[in-house]
Amino acid sequence: MKKILLLLLIFVLVLPLVGQGDSLTTTKITSKHKHQIDLDVEFLGVDLSYKRFFSSKIGIGLNIGGLFKAKFGIKEASFGFSTFGVGEVYNLSLFADFNRYNKFHYTIGIKYSYFTNIDVNKGSFYGIEAGLFYSLRIVEFGIKPILGFFDDSGGFVPDKGIILGTSLLVIKIPLSMW
């Protein structure tokens, strides 16, 4: 019985001294910074965004990006509904940024992009882009749905219409905060 009490006493006294404790807790980024630059990595493309926060939860920003960012969805054109897959060569957007919830973050804004696809059609898109992101420590994972108008009159099959689409996974990586 004395051995059991001695072992319990050792565990009670020694474990808090050598135990791990709270050393793995993550430090949340506080909203003391007013400016932030992010790198958004998407399938086959990247964006660079600048955000200016006006409060701890709300900010506005500018996003510039390109390469061949893949977007998928449906479009309504003169010949009916069809699916599409395009690559954004470059894009520019102005957005509002909301950090309303602890782990979730969302954006909404206006966007213009120049795109191309496999059929060598080239055109432009202008409309609304939203973003929904989940924060995992510092990096955020999410999607960016789009809704707007397209004009690919520069291709082999000229057309205009409405488009509803989305990106695949978007990974937001903060580069600088001040």
Secondary structure, DSSP 8 states (H G I E B T S, - for coil): -HHHHHHHHHHHHHHHHHS-TTTT------TT-SEEEEEEEETTEEEEEEEEESSSSEEEEEEEEEEEEEEEEEEEETTEEEEEEEEEEEEEEEEEEE--SSSEEEEEEEEEEEEE-TT--EEEEEEEEEEEEEEETTEEEEE-EEEEEEE-TTSSS--EEEEEEE-S-EEEEEEEE-
